[in-house]
Amino acid sequence: MTRLIDVMHLGRDRVIGAYEIDGLIVDPGPTTGMETLLSSLEQGPRALLLTHIHLDHAGASGSLVRRFPNLRVYVHEVGAPHLIDPAKLLESAARLYGNDMERLWGEVLPVPPENVTALAGGEMVEGFRVAYVPGHAQHHVAYLHEDSGDAYVGDVAGVRIPPHDFTMAPTPPPDIDVEAWEQSLDRVADWQPRRLCLTHFDRTEQPLEQLERVRESLRRQAALAKDRGRECFLAEVGAELDRELDPDVAQRVRQAAPPEQLWLGLERYWRKREESPDA
């Protein structure tokens, strides 16, 4: 049985969710939400399935291993070295969050190498099929639970805060690749999942419709970033959020996917394309 655990990021519901399946935790979230996560578990976790290593998804991993020394941590092979030694990850995150690092994410501890199992995609682990799904991040995987048909997709299927279906593609730097992301959406669709389980936020029983919503958002935001400058991009994204969503839901989308980061990731994507047109 799957349980969604709201880790109440910064005291707000429906921003970051972890999933618990028979002692497995998919994306535990940041250390700032770890005690909320643990208080919702009936017993200690036996393994973490990380979709990717961004701090809102995996920041608590090292702290959880310190609490539970036998905890197994599954992660894509590109992300594994940065779990073991998070110095570069933290340096990159600090460029985005500055003095807010501690408030947002809390302590980020290394994960001992012996606890880490690196994945390439194509494996079966703990009853889950693994797919490599880059685009949001080079180290992103998705997990399909064979028994239930639920797919755990991290950020690949976008940010969607209930009760609305409005979806935004989270495009922070440094790894955004629009073409790879679209291929990853096709890969998840090929699974024909029963449900999609999103970190931001909750499950949807319209998996193919949700994948198309994030595809449309990705294309729309990418075109806007290519054709307009920063101020226009931020103004149009902000206006769309305010037009489509209730204020409290718009606030949660902004927390999960800050518009400034959407711009920064897509601006870097287009700049790299101009520098290397054949890439």
Summary of the structure (lengths in Angstrom):
residues: 279
radius of gyration: 17.5
end to end distance: 42.9
largest distance: 52.2
contacts: 978
relative contact order: 0.13
helix: 45%
strand: 18%
